[in-house]
Amino acid sequence: MKMFSFRLALLTLCFAVLLVQVTAAVAAKKKKSYGTFTDVRFVKNYDGDTITVDLKGQHPLFGDNIPVRIAGIDTPEIKGKCAQEKELAREAKKVVHKIMSKARKITLKNVRRGKYFRIIADVQADRKNVADILIKKRLAVRYDGGTKGFDWCRGRKGVDDRVDFFNKILK
Protein backbone atom coordinates (compact mmCIF):
# COMPACT_ATOMS: atom_id res chain seq x y z
CA MET A 1 0.00 0.00 0.00
CA LYS A 2 2.86 2.38 0.84
CA MET A 3 4.49 1.61 -2.51
CA PHE A 4 1.22 2.40 -4.33
CA SER A 5 0.85 5.74 -2.50
CA PHE A 6 4.48 6.61 -3.28
CA ARG A 7 4.02 5.80 -6.99
CA LEU A 8 0.77 7.75 -7.14
CA ALA A 9 2.43 10.77 -5.51
CA LEU A 10 5.40 10.49 -7.89
CA LEU A 11 3.10 10.19 -10.90
CA THR A 12 1.07 13.22 -9.75
CA LEU A 13 4.27 15.24 -9.30
CA CYS A 14 5.52 14.27 -12.78
CA PHE A 15 2.17 15.23 -14.29
CA ALA A 16 2.22 18.60 -12.51
CA VAL A 17 5.76 19.35 -13.76
CA LEU A 18 4.77 18.37 -17.30
CA LEU A 19 1.67 20.57 -17.13
CA VAL A 20 3.76 23.57 -16.00
CA GLN A 21 6.28 23.01 -18.81
CA VAL A 22 3.58 22.73 -21.48
CA THR A 23 1.86 25.87 -20.20
CA ALA A 24 5.17 27.76 -20.20
CA ALA A 25 5.94 26.58 -23.74
CA VAL A 26 2.55 27.74 -25.01
CA ALA A 27 2.94 31.10 -23.28
CA ALA A 28 6.43 31.55 -24.74
CA LYS A 29 5.13 30.86 -28.24
CA LYS A 30 2.62 33.71 -28.04
CA LYS A 31 3.97 36.91 -29.54
CA LYS A 32 4.64 39.50 -26.89
CA SER A 33 2.85 42.78 -27.48
CA TYR A 34 4.38 46.01 -26.30
CA GLY A 35 1.00 47.68 -26.23
CA THR A 36 -0.43 50.65 -28.08
CA PHE A 37 1.10 53.99 -29.03
CA THR A 38 -1.33 56.84 -29.66
CA ASP A 39 0.95 59.87 -29.86
CA VAL A 40 2.50 59.03 -33.22
CA ARG A 41 3.77 61.34 -35.96
CA PHE A 42 4.23 60.10 -39.52
CA VAL A 43 7.69 60.84 -40.97
CA LYS A 44 7.80 58.95 -44.28
CA ASN A 45 7.20 55.59 -45.87
CA TYR A 46 9.62 53.42 -47.79
CA ASP A 47 6.94 51.40 -49.56
CA GLY A 48 3.39 50.21 -49.03
CA ASP A 49 4.00 48.18 -45.89
CA THR A 50 6.85 50.01 -44.14
CA ILE A 51 6.41 53.43 -42.54
CA THR A 52 8.70 55.57 -40.40
CA VAL A 53 7.25 57.35 -37.38
CA ASP A 54 8.18 59.39 -34.34
CA LEU A 55 6.77 58.18 -31.04
CA LYS A 56 6.17 61.35 -29.07
CA GLY A 57 6.99 61.17 -25.39
CA GLN A 58 9.71 58.56 -25.95
CA HIS A 59 13.44 59.20 -25.66
CA PRO A 60 14.69 60.23 -29.15
CA LEU A 61 17.02 57.23 -29.25
CA PHE A 62 14.00 54.92 -29.04
CA GLY A 63 11.24 57.12 -30.40
CA ASP A 64 12.51 59.08 -33.42
CA ASN A 65 12.61 57.79 -36.99
CA ILE A 66 11.33 54.35 -36.06
CA PRO A 67 10.60 52.03 -39.01
CA VAL A 68 7.38 50.06 -38.53
CA ARG A 69 6.11 47.24 -40.72
CA ILE A 70 2.33 47.23 -41.15
CA ALA A 71 1.08 43.95 -39.70
CA GLY A 72 -0.83 41.36 -41.66
CA ILE A 73 -0.03 42.42 -45.21
CA ASP A 74 2.55 42.20 -47.96
CA THR A 75 2.73 44.80 -50.72
CA PRO A 76 4.63 44.79 -54.01
CA GLU A 77 8.35 45.51 -53.68
CA ILE A 78 9.90 48.81 -54.80
CA LYS A 79 12.80 46.80 -56.24
CA GLY A 80 10.44 44.18 -57.65
CA LYS A 81 11.06 41.48 -60.22
CA CYS A 82 9.19 43.20 -63.08
CA ALA A 83 7.98 46.61 -64.22
CA GLN A 84 4.42 45.86 -63.12
CA GLU A 85 5.43 44.97 -59.57
CA LYS A 86 7.50 48.16 -59.34
CA GLU A 87 4.57 50.24 -60.62
CA LEU A 88 2.17 48.62 -58.13
CA ALA A 89 4.74 49.25 -55.39
CA ARG A 90 4.90 52.96 -56.28
CA GLU A 91 1.08 53.09 -56.26
CA ALA A 92 0.91 51.40 -52.84
CA LYS A 93 3.56 53.79 -51.53
CA LYS A 94 1.58 56.83 -52.77
CA VAL A 95 -1.64 55.56 -51.19
CA VAL A 96 0.03 54.95 -47.83
CA HIS A 97 1.78 58.33 -47.94
CA LYS A 98 -1.50 60.11 -48.67
CA ILE A 99 -3.37 58.27 -45.89
CA MET A 100 -0.66 58.77 -43.29
CA SER A 101 0.24 62.38 -44.10
CA LYS A 102 -3.42 63.49 -43.97
CA ALA A 103 -4.25 61.57 -40.79
CA ARG A 104 -4.98 63.66 -37.72
CA LYS A 105 -4.52 60.68 -35.40
CA ILE A 106 -2.17 57.75 -35.97
CA THR A 107 -2.28 54.76 -33.65
CA LEU A 108 0.04 51.76 -33.48
CA LYS A 109 -1.72 48.80 -31.86
CA ASN A 110 -0.41 45.40 -30.88
CA VAL A 111 3.19 46.57 -31.29
CA ARG A 112 5.64 43.66 -31.37
CA ARG A 113 8.87 42.37 -32.88
CA GLY A 114 8.86 40.27 -36.04
CA LYS A 115 11.04 37.35 -37.03
CA TYR A 116 13.83 39.72 -38.15
CA PHE A 117 13.46 41.83 -34.97
CA ARG A 118 11.61 44.52 -36.92
CA ILE A 119 8.84 46.43 -35.21
CA ILE A 120 5.45 45.27 -36.47
CA ALA A 121 2.14 46.92 -35.61
CA ASP A 122 -1.49 47.21 -36.57
CA VAL A 123 -1.49 50.75 -38.00
CA GLN A 124 -4.56 52.96 -37.82
CA ALA A 125 -4.96 56.38 -39.43
CA ASP A 126 -7.99 58.26 -38.10
CA ARG A 127 -9.31 54.93 -36.73
CA LYS A 128 -9.10 53.21 -40.12
CA ASN A 129 -6.94 50.12 -40.47
CA VAL A 130 -4.30 50.91 -43.12
CA ALA A 131 -3.81 47.22 -43.99
CA ASP A 132 -7.52 46.81 -44.72
CA ILE A 133 -7.49 49.87 -46.99
CA LEU A 134 -4.58 48.47 -49.02
CA ILE A 135 -6.25 45.06 -49.29
CA LYS A 136 -9.50 46.64 -50.53
CA LYS A 137 -7.53 48.62 -53.12
CA ARG A 138 -5.83 45.36 -54.21
CA LEU A 139 -2.42 46.81 -53.38
CA ALA A 140 -1.70 44.25 -50.65
CA VAL A 141 -2.26 40.61 -49.84
CA ARG A 142 -2.71 39.13 -46.40
CA TYR A 143 0.57 37.96 -44.91
CA ASP A 144 1.19 36.09 -41.67
CA GLY A 145 4.97 36.47 -41.56
CA GLY A 146 5.76 33.16 -43.23
CA THR A 147 6.93 32.55 -46.77
CA LYS A 148 5.71 35.12 -49.26
CA GLY A 149 3.57 33.33 -51.78
CA PHE A 150 2.20 35.99 -54.11
CA ASP A 151 3.52 36.86 -57.58
CA TRP A 152 2.81 40.46 -58.61
CA CYS A 153 4.34 39.98 -62.09
CA ARG A 154 1.30 39.01 -64.14
CA GLY A 155 -1.26 41.03 -66.08
CA ARG A 156 -3.09 43.62 -63.93
CA LYS A 157 -6.47 41.95 -64.40
CA GLY A 158 -4.90 38.66 -63.40
CA VAL A 159 -3.26 40.30 -60.40
CA ASP A 160 -6.59 41.75 -59.22
CA ASP A 161 -8.33 38.38 -59.48
CA ARG A 162 -5.46 36.57 -57.76
CA VAL A 163 -5.24 39.21 -54.98
CA ASP A 164 -8.94 38.69 -54.24
CA PHE A 165 -8.56 34.90 -54.28
CA PHE A 166 -5.36 34.96 -52.18
CA ASN A 167 -6.91 37.26 -49.56
CA LYS A 168 -10.02 35.07 -49.27
CA ILE A 169 -7.89 31.98 -48.66
CA LEU A 170 -5.80 33.65 -45.96
CA LYS A 171 -8.69 35.45 -44.26
N, CA, C and O of each residue as an XYZ file, in Angstrom:
684
protein
N       0.823     -1.190      0.000
C       0.000      0.000      0.000
C       0.867      1.254      0.000
O       0.570      2.222     -0.700
N       1.965      1.232      0.806
C       2.861      2.381      0.843
C       3.500      2.604     -0.522
O       3.673      3.744     -0.955
N       3.848      1.513     -1.197
C       4.485      1.607     -2.509
C       3.516      2.225     -3.519
O       3.919      3.030     -4.359
N       2.223      1.843     -3.433
C       1.219      2.396     -4.330
C       1.057      3.898     -4.096
O       0.998      4.666     -5.056
N       0.986      4.322     -2.844
C       0.851      5.743     -2.501
C       2.058      6.529     -2.989
O       1.917      7.640     -3.501
N       3.258      5.945     -2.828
C       4.482      6.611     -3.283
C       4.455      6.788     -4.798
O       4.775      7.862     -5.307
N       4.071      5.725     -5.522
C       4.024      5.798     -6.988
C       2.959      6.797     -7.461
O       3.178      7.537     -8.420
N       1.824      6.812     -6.792
C       0.767      7.755     -7.144
C       1.235      9.192     -6.913
O       0.986     10.068     -7.741
N       1.907      9.432     -5.800
C       2.427     10.771     -5.509
C       3.481     11.171     -6.537
O       3.500     12.311     -7.001
N       4.360     10.228     -6.893
C       5.400     10.494     -7.885
C       4.780     10.771     -9.257
O       5.208     11.687     -9.959
N       3.790      9.995     -9.631
C       3.100     10.188    -10.902
C       2.390     11.545    -10.932
O       2.427     12.241    -11.947
N       1.751     11.918     -9.839
C       1.073     13.216     -9.747
C       2.075     14.356     -9.872
O       1.809     15.345    -10.555
N       3.220     14.223     -9.220
C       4.270     15.242     -9.298
C       4.790     15.374    -10.729
O       4.962     16.486    -11.229
N       5.038     14.250    -11.382
C       5.516     14.274    -12.777
C       4.491     14.941    -13.692
O       4.849     15.729    -14.568
N       3.224     14.623    -13.484
C       2.169     15.227    -14.289
C       2.117     16.741    -14.068
O       1.958     17.503    -15.022
N       2.250     17.171    -12.825
C       2.219     18.604    -12.511
C       3.389     19.334    -13.172
O       3.206     20.421    -13.719
N       4.584     18.748    -13.126
C       5.762     19.346    -13.759
C       5.555     19.434    -15.267
O       5.862     20.457    -15.880
N       5.038     18.374    -15.861
C       4.771     18.366    -17.300
C       3.749     19.441    -17.672
O       3.917     20.139    -18.673
N       2.703     19.573    -16.879
C       1.674     20.575    -17.131
C       2.258     21.986    -17.075
O       1.924     22.825    -17.911
N       3.113     22.253    -16.113
C       3.760     23.567    -16.001
C       4.643     23.831    -17.216
O       4.638     24.939    -17.753
N       5.395     22.835    -17.651
C       6.277     23.009    -18.808
C       5.482     23.264    -20.087
O       5.855     24.126    -20.883
N       4.408     22.536    -20.288
C       3.581     22.726    -21.482
C       2.953     24.121    -21.465
O       2.932     24.806    -22.487
N       2.450     24.534    -20.319
C       1.856     25.866    -20.196
C       2.889     26.947    -20.482
O       2.590     27.921    -21.172
N       4.098     26.786    -19.963
C       5.169     27.758    -20.205
C       5.552     27.796    -21.677
O       5.809     28.868    -22.225
N       5.591     26.641    -22.316
C       5.944     26.583    -23.743
C       4.890     27.279    -24.592
O       5.226     27.991    -25.539
N       3.626     27.080    -24.265
C       2.546     27.735    -25.007
C       2.612     29.245    -24.796
O       2.452     30.012    -25.745
N       2.845     29.670    -23.573
C       2.939     31.104    -23.282
C       4.127     31.731    -23.997
O       4.028     32.859    -24.480
N       5.238     31.025    -24.072
C       6.431     31.547    -24.740
C       6.218     31.681    -26.238
O       6.815     32.548    -26.874
N       5.374     30.831    -26.805
C       5.125     30.857    -28.240
C       4.266     32.047    -28.654
O       4.348     32.506    -29.794
N       3.443     32.549    -27.733
C       2.617     33.708    -28.035
C       3.527     34.907    -28.260
O       4.527     35.081    -27.563
N       3.168     35.736    -29.245
C       3.971     36.908    -29.535
C       3.699     37.972    -28.484
O       2.551     38.316    -28.204
N       4.770     38.481    -27.915
C       4.639     39.500    -26.894
C       4.257     40.820    -27.544
O       4.865     41.237    -28.530
N       3.258     41.465    -26.992
C       2.849     42.776    -27.475
C       3.381     43.831    -26.521
O       3.339     43.671    -25.301
N       3.880     44.906    -27.098
C       4.384     46.015    -26.296
C       3.330     47.105    -26.156
O       3.637     48.233    -25.770
N       2.095     46.761    -26.470
C       1.001     47.681    -26.234
C       0.624     48.536    -27.423
O       0.796     48.152    -28.580
N       0.102     49.710    -27.099
C      -0.431     50.646    -28.079
C       0.248     51.996    -27.917
O       0.494     52.450    -26.800
N       0.546     52.632    -29.042
C       1.097     53.985    -29.033
C       0.102     54.883    -29.755
O      -0.280     54.610    -30.893
N      -0.318     55.958    -29.085
C      -1.334     56.839    -29.659
C      -0.782     58.202    -30.054
O      -1.410     58.912    -30.839
N       0.349     58.572    -29.540
C       0.946     59.870    -29.856
C       2.033     59.650    -30.902
O       3.225     59.666    -30.594
N       1.601     59.446    -32.140
C       2.497     59.026    -33.219
C       2.482     60.078    -34.328
O       1.425     60.581    -34.710
N       3.659     60.397    -34.833
C       3.772     61.338    -35.957
C       4.392     60.621    -37.147
O       5.451     60.005    -37.025
N       3.737     60.701    -38.289
C       4.233     60.100    -39.524
C       5.419     60.903    -40.041
O       5.364     62.131    -40.105
N       6.499     60.201    -40.411
C       7.688     60.840    -40.966
C       7.753     60.593    -42.469
O       7.837     61.537    -43.255
N       7.715     59.324    -42.865
C       7.803     58.949    -44.282
C       7.419     57.485    -44.417
O       7.179     56.797    -43.425
N       7.366     57.023    -45.653
C       7.200     55.590    -45.869
C       8.123     55.151    -46.988
O       8.301     55.843    -47.990
N       8.706     53.977    -46.786
C       9.617     53.420    -47.788
C       8.826     52.800    -48.932
O       9.161     52.971    -50.104
N       7.776     52.081    -48.571
C       6.945     51.404    -49.562
C       5.527     51.301    -49.013
O       5.133     52.109    -48.173
N       4.764     50.331    -49.470
C       3.386     50.207    -49.032
C       3.192     49.562    -47.679
O       2.132     49.719    -47.072
N       4.186     48.840    -47.188
C       4.001     48.176    -45.891
C       5.056     48.541    -44.854
O       5.139     47.893    -43.810
N       5.858     49.559    -45.119
C       6.851     50.011    -44.139
C       6.790     51.528    -44.019
O       7.024     52.253    -44.986
N       6.471     51.994    -42.811
C       6.411     53.428    -42.542
C       7.475     53.786    -41.514
O       7.996     52.918    -40.814
N       7.788     55.069    -41.431
C       8.697     55.573    -40.403
C       7.924     56.598    -39.589
O       7.261     57.476    -40.141
N       8.017     56.475    -38.268
C       7.249     57.346    -37.378
C       8.124     57.864    -36.243
O       9.194     57.328    -35.957
N       7.630     58.924    -35.609
C       8.178     59.395    -34.344
C       7.155     59.057    -33.271
O       5.961     59.303    -33.437
N       7.633     58.493    -32.176
C       6.769     58.175    -31.044
C       6.968     59.274    -30.012
O       7.944     59.265    -29.262
N       6.042     60.212    -29.978
C       6.166     61.351    -29.071
C       6.143     60.864    -27.628
O       5.443     59.912    -27.281
N       6.924     61.540    -26.803
C       6.986     61.169    -25.394
C       8.014     60.092    -25.101
O       8.216     59.735    -23.940
N       8.668     59.568    -26.127
C       9.712     58.558    -25.947
C      11.070     59.231    -26.112
O      11.184     60.240    -26.808
N      12.087     58.683    -25.481
C      13.443     59.196    -25.663
C      13.764     59.146    -27.159
O      13.442     58.157    -27.817
N      14.396     60.198    -27.712
C      14.685     60.226    -29.151
C      15.436     58.995    -29.665
O      15.238     58.577    -30.806
N      16.285     58.423    -28.837
C      17.019     57.228    -29.246
C      16.064     56.084    -29.582
O      16.333     55.286    -30.480
N      14.957     56.008    -28.861
C      14.004     54.919    -29.042
C      12.709     55.349    -29.725
O      11.892     54.507    -30.097
N      12.518     56.664    -29.891
C      11.241     57.124    -30.399
C      11.260     57.937    -31.676
O      10.198     58.263    -32.205
N      12.437     58.276    -32.192
C      12.510     59.080    -33.417
C      12.946     58.236    -34.603
O      13.838     57.394    -34.500
N      12.289     58.486    -35.739
C      12.608     57.792    -36.994
C      12.583     56.274    -36.841
O      13.537     55.582    -37.195
N      11.487     55.781    -36.314
C      11.328     54.351    -36.057
C      10.618     53.695    -37.242
O       9.474     54.038    -37.540
N      11.288     52.749    -37.926
C      10.599     52.035    -39.006
C       9.620     51.010    -38.423
O       9.942     50.286    -37.480
N       8.434     50.968    -38.999
C       7.383     50.060    -38.534
C       6.797     49.343    -39.743
O       6.414     49.970    -40.731
N       6.736     48.027    -39.648
C       6.108     47.240    -40.717
C       4.636     47.079    -40.376
O       4.287     46.710    -39.255
N       3.776     47.357    -41.349
C       2.334     47.229    -41.145
C       1.990     45.743    -41.066
O       2.288     44.973    -41.980
N       1.366     45.360    -39.972
C       1.076     43.947    -39.704
C       0.019     43.392    -40.643
O      -0.916     44.083    -41.046
N       0.200     42.117    -40.980
C      -0.835     41.363    -41.662
C      -0.904     41.489    -43.163
O      -1.785     40.904    -43.793
N       0.018     42.249    -43.757
C      -0.031     42.418    -45.214
C       1.360     42.327    -45.834
O       2.385     42.452    -45.163
N       1.345     42.104    -47.146
C       2.554     42.203    -47.959
C       2.169     42.995    -49.195
O       1.150     42.718    -49.828
N       2.983     43.977    -49.535
C       2.728     44.796    -50.719
C       3.814     44.533    -51.753
O       4.847     43.946    -51.430
N       3.593     44.960    -52.987
C       4.632     44.790    -54.012
C       5.921     45.495    -53.587
O       5.895     46.474    -52.841
N       7.037     44.981    -54.075
C       8.347     45.508    -53.683
C       8.793     46.636    -54.613
O       8.620     46.554    -55.829
N       9.364     47.682    -54.035
C       9.904     48.812    -54.804
C      10.955     48.317    -55.800
O      11.016     48.784    -56.938
N      11.771     47.376    -55.361
C      12.799     46.795    -56.239
C      12.314     45.437    -56.741
O      13.035     44.441    -56.675
N      11.086     45.417    -57.242
C      10.438     44.180    -57.653
C      11.088     43.489    -58.831
O      12.064     43.968    -59.409
N      10.510     42.341    -59.167
C      11.061     41.478    -60.223
C      10.685     41.943    -61.627
O      11.332     41.549    -62.597
N       9.651     42.774    -61.753
C       9.191     43.196    -63.078
C       8.671     44.628    -62.997
O       8.472     45.168    -61.909
N       8.457     45.228    -64.152
C       7.980     46.615    -64.217
C       6.618     46.765    -63.541
O       6.363     47.762    -62.865
N       5.746     45.775    -63.722
C       4.418     45.864    -63.121
C       4.485     45.869    -61.597
O       3.796     46.656    -60.947
N       5.309     44.997    -61.026
C       5.434     44.972    -59.568
C       5.960     46.309    -59.058
O       5.477     46.824    -58.050
N       6.940     46.866    -59.745
C       7.503     48.160    -59.336
C       6.453     49.266    -59.423
O       6.391     50.133    -58.552
N       5.633     49.238    -60.466
C       4.570     50.243    -60.620
C       3.527     50.095    -59.512
O       3.094     51.090    -58.930
N       3.123     48.859    -59.220
C       2.169     48.620    -58.130
C       2.761     49.043    -56.789
O       2.046     49.546    -55.923
N       4.065     48.837    -56.619
C       4.742     49.251    -55.386
C       4.702     50.769    -55.237
O       4.448     51.281    -54.146
N       4.952     51.490    -56.330
C       4.895     52.959    -56.280
C       3.474     53.429    -55.963
O       3.285     54.388    -55.214
N       2.483     52.751    -56.533
C       1.085     53.095    -56.260
C       0.739     52.855    -54.790
O       0.108     53.698    -54.152
N       1.153     51.706    -54.256
C       0.905     51.403    -52.840
C       1.596     52.430    -51.946
O       1.029     52.875    -50.948
N       2.808     52.796    -52.306
C       3.563     53.788    -51.530
C       2.827     55.132    -51.521
O       2.726     55.778    -50.478
N       2.314     55.550    -52.679
C       1.580     56.826    -52.767
C       0.319     56.795    -51.916
O       0.009     57.762    -51.221
N      -0.408     55.680    -51.972
C      -1.643     55.556    -51.194
C      -1.339     55.655    -49.703
O      -2.013     56.385    -48.976
N      -0.330     54.925    -49.251
C       0.027     54.954    -47.828
C       0.489     56.354    -47.426
O       0.110     56.851    -46.366
N       1.298     56.986    -48.260
C       1.782     58.332    -47.939
C       0.613     59.306    -47.805
O       0.583     60.120    -46.882
N      -0.339     59.223    -48.716
C      -1.504     60.110    -48.668
C      -2.326     59.876    -47.399
O      -2.712     60.826    -46.717
N      -2.588     58.613    -47.090
C      -3.370     58.271    -45.893
C      -2.672     58.778    -44.638
O      -3.282     59.439    -43.798
N      -1.387     58.461    -44.523
C      -0.656     58.769    -43.295
C      -0.402     60.271    -43.133
O      -0.500     60.797    -42.024
N      -0.081     60.956    -44.216
C       0.237     62.383    -44.102
C      -1.009     63.226    -43.826
O      -0.900     64.305    -43.245
N      -2.184     62.755    -44.231
C      -3.423     63.491    -43.973
C      -4.062     63.127    -42.633
O      -4.947     63.838    -42.155
N      -3.626     62.041    -42.037
C      -4.253     61.566    -40.794
C      -4.030     62.552    -39.652
O      -2.927     63.060    -39.455
N      -5.096     62.810    -38.908
C      -4.976     63.660    -37.724
C      -4.553     62.842    -36.509
O      -3.940     63.367    -35.580
N      -4.885     61.546    -36.522
C      -4.515     60.679    -35.399
C      -3.999     59.356    -35.947
O      -4.690     58.662    -36.692
N      -2.782     59.023    -35.568
C      -2.170     57.753    -35.966
C      -1.982     56.918    -34.710
O      -1.476     57.401    -33.697
N      -2.392     55.666    -34.791
C      -2.278     54.755    -33.654
C      -1.567     53.489    -34.097
O      -1.869     52.926    -35.149
N      -0.624     53.050    -33.283
C       0.040     51.758    -33.479
C      -0.492     50.829    -32.403
O      -0.295     51.074    -31.212
N      -1.165     49.764    -32.817
C      -1.723     48.801    -31.863
C      -0.981     47.479    -31.978
O      -0.411     47.151    -33.019
N      -1.004     46.733    -30.884
C      -0.410     45.398    -30.878
C       1.037     45.442    -31.387
O       1.432     44.642    -32.235
N       1.803     46.370    -30.865
C       3.193     46.568    -31.289
C       4.037     45.400    -30.792
O       3.976     45.019    -29.623
N       4.832     44.837    -31.715
C       5.643     43.664    -31.370
C       6.859     43.594    -32.285
O       7.019     44.406    -33.195
N       7.701     42.619    -32.027
C       8.867     42.371    -32.877
C       8.555     41.214    -33.816
O       7.894     40.248    -33.435
N       9.040     41.327    -35.049
C       8.857     40.273    -36.036
C      10.020     39.312    -36.034
O      10.907     39.389    -35.185
N      10.010     38.401    -36.995
C      11.036     37.354    -37.034
C      12.426     37.908    -37.313
O      13.420     37.262    -36.979
N      12.519     39.090    -37.918
C      13.827     39.716    -38.152
C      14.070     40.858    -37.171
O      14.896     41.733    -37.431
N      13.361     40.857    -36.053
C      13.456     41.827    -34.969
C      12.936     43.203    -35.380
O      13.176     44.194    -34.691
N      12.219     43.260    -36.511
C      11.608     44.522    -36.918
C      10.388     44.792    -36.053
O       9.768     43.871    -35.521
N      10.054     46.063    -35.922
C       8.838     46.430    -35.211
C       7.666     46.250    -36.168
O       7.684     46.735    -37.299
N       6.655     45.547    -35.692
C       5.449     45.271    -36.473
C       4.262     45.772    -35.659
O       4.217     45.592    -34.442
N       3.302     46.401    -36.333
C       2.138     46.918    -35.610
C       0.921     46.973    -36.516
O       1.031     47.061    -37.739
N      -0.243     46.918    -35.881
C      -1.489     47.213    -36.574
C      -1.563     48.736    -36.625
O      -1.615     49.392    -35.585
N      -1.567     49.296    -37.823
C      -1.495     50.749    -37.996
C      -2.875     51.292    -38.331
O      -3.544     50.820    -39.251
N      -3.286     52.297    -37.562
C      -4.558     52.962    -37.821
C      -4.309     54.439    -38.099
O      -3.521     55.091    -37.414
N      -4.990     54.952    -39.111
C      -4.965     56.377    -39.430
C      -6.401     56.872    -39.305
O      -7.282     56.441    -40.049
N      -6.627     57.771    -38.370
C      -7.986     58.256    -38.096
C      -8.957     57.093    -37.897
O     -10.062     57.090    -38.440
N      -8.531     56.118    -37.117
C      -9.314     54.933    -36.729
C      -9.596     53.963    -37.869
O     -10.410     53.052    -37.716
N      -8.941     54.143    -38.997
C      -9.103     53.212    -40.119
C      -7.853     52.356    -40.224
O      -6.734     52.865    -40.167
N      -8.050     51.054    -40.376
C      -6.937     50.125    -40.472
C      -6.281     50.255    -41.850
O      -6.912     49.993    -42.874
N      -5.017     50.659    -41.863
C      -4.302     50.907    -43.117
C      -4.163     49.618    -43.932
O      -4.276     49.652    -45.158
N      -3.924     48.501    -43.278
C      -3.805     47.218    -43.985
C      -5.095     46.895    -44.732
O      -5.055     46.468    -45.886
N      -6.236     47.095    -44.079
C      -7.524     46.812    -44.721
C      -7.748     47.697    -45.949
O      -8.281     47.241    -46.961
N      -7.341     48.953    -45.855
C      -7.489     49.869    -46.993
C      -6.684     49.359    -48.185
O      -7.184     49.329    -49.309
N      -5.438     48.960    -47.938
C      -4.584     48.468    -49.025
C      -5.127     47.176    -49.628
O      -5.052     46.975    -50.840
N      -5.667     46.308    -48.792
C      -6.248     45.056    -49.294
C      -7.457     45.367    -50.180
O      -7.606     44.782    -51.253
N      -8.315     46.282    -49.738
C      -9.496     46.645    -50.535
C      -9.105     47.271    -51.866
O      -9.803     47.099    -52.864
N      -7.998     47.992    -51.883
C      -7.529     48.619    -53.124
C      -6.705     47.650    -53.979
O      -6.196     48.018    -55.037
N      -6.584     46.416    -53.505
C      -5.828     45.365    -54.205
C      -4.349     45.715    -54.352
O      -3.697     45.323    -55.319
N      -3.838     46.452    -53.385
C      -2.420     46.808    -53.381
C      -1.657     46.034    -52.313
O      -0.477     46.292    -52.076
N      -2.334     45.085    -51.669
C      -1.702     44.253    -50.647
C      -2.414     42.917    -50.588
O      -3.588     42.796    -50.937
N      -1.672     41.917    -50.136
C      -2.258     40.611    -49.840
C      -2.025     40.330    -48.365
O      -1.085     40.843    -47.759
N      -2.885     39.518    -47.809
C      -2.713     39.134    -46.403
C      -1.409     38.359    -46.260
O      -1.027     37.588    -47.140
N      -0.736     38.578    -45.137
C       0.572     37.959    -44.914
C       0.733     37.700    -43.429
O       0.549     38.600    -42.610
N       1.078     36.470    -43.084
C       1.193     36.092    -41.673
C       2.633     36.032    -41.181
O       2.883     35.571    -40.067
N       3.567     36.482    -41.978
C       4.969     36.473    -41.561
C       5.745     35.274    -42.059
O       6.957     35.198    -41.857
N       5.080     34.342    -42.701
C       5.762     33.159    -43.229
C       6.364     33.430    -44.597
O       6.792     34.547    -44.887
N       6.392     32.423    -45.417
C       6.934     32.555    -46.765
C       5.976     33.369    -47.624
O       4.766     33.143    -47.617
N       6.535     34.314    -48.358
C       5.709     35.120    -49.257
C       5.317     34.258    -50.443
O       6.166     33.628    -51.075
N       4.030     34.234    -50.739
C       3.572     33.329    -51.777
C       2.823     33.993    -52.911
O       2.104     33.317    -53.648
N       2.971     35.313    -53.073
C       2.203     35.989    -54.110
C       3.121     36.568    -55.174
O       4.142     37.182    -54.864
N       2.746     36.363    -56.437
C       3.519     36.864    -57.577
C       2.788     38.064    -58.175
O       1.683     37.927    -58.699
N       3.408     39.232    -58.095
C       2.807     40.464    -58.605
C       3.092     40.664    -60.098
O       2.617     41.636    -60.685
N       3.849     39.774    -60.712
C       4.337     39.981    -62.085
C       3.473     39.309    -63.151
O       3.999     38.622    -64.027
N       2.190     39.494    -63.088
C       1.296     39.010    -64.136
C       0.420     40.169    -64.564
O       0.464     41.239    -63.957
N      -0.378     39.967    -65.606
C      -1.256     41.034    -66.083
C      -2.099     41.623    -64.969
O      -2.504     40.899    -64.060
N      -2.377     42.936    -65.017
C      -3.087     43.621    -63.930
C      -4.428     42.965    -63.627
O      -4.768     42.780    -62.458
N      -5.187     42.615    -64.639
C      -6.473     41.947    -64.399
C      -6.235     40.641    -63.657
O      -6.952     40.317    -62.710
N      -5.240     39.905    -64.084
C      -4.904     38.659    -63.403
C      -4.453     38.892    -61.975
O      -4.776     38.107    -61.083
N      -3.707     39.970    -61.750
C      -3.256     40.303    -60.397
C      -4.461     40.603    -59.520
O      -4.545     40.103    -58.398
N      -5.402     41.417    -60.015
C      -6.585     41.754    -59.221
C      -7.367     40.508    -58.826
O      -7.758     40.360    -57.668
N      -7.596     39.614    -59.778
C      -8.328     38.382    -59.481
C      -7.571     37.518    -58.480
O      -8.167     36.969    -57.553
N      -6.259     37.399    -58.664
C      -5.460     36.571    -57.760
C      -5.357     37.195    -56.370
O      -5.356     36.471    -55.374
N      -5.270     38.538    -56.283
C      -5.244     39.205    -54.980
C      -6.521     38.877    -54.223
O      -6.471     38.514    -53.048
N      -7.667     39.004    -54.890
C      -8.944     38.692    -54.240
C      -8.974     37.246    -53.765
O      -9.365     36.976    -52.630
N      -8.569     36.321    -54.614
C      -8.562     34.899    -54.276
C      -7.600     34.624    -53.116
O      -7.958     33.934    -52.161
N      -6.390     35.160    -53.200
C      -5.358     34.959    -52.183
C      -5.834     35.482    -50.825
O      -5.656     34.817    -49.805
N      -6.435     36.670    -50.815
C      -6.909     37.256    -49.564
C      -8.059     36.463    -48.958
O      -8.165     36.373    -47.735
N      -8.923     35.887    -49.793
C     -10.021     35.071    -49.270
C      -9.489     33.804    -48.611
O      -9.990     33.379    -47.571
N      -8.475     33.208    -49.220
C      -7.892     31.983    -48.660
C      -7.266     32.256    -47.300
O      -7.440     31.473    -46.367
N      -6.539     33.362    -47.185
C      -5.798     33.653    -45.955
C      -6.609     34.395    -44.909
O      -6.090     34.700    -43.835
N      -7.856     34.689    -45.193
C      -8.693     35.447    -44.260
C      -8.961     34.707    -42.996
O      -9.651     35.219    -42.115
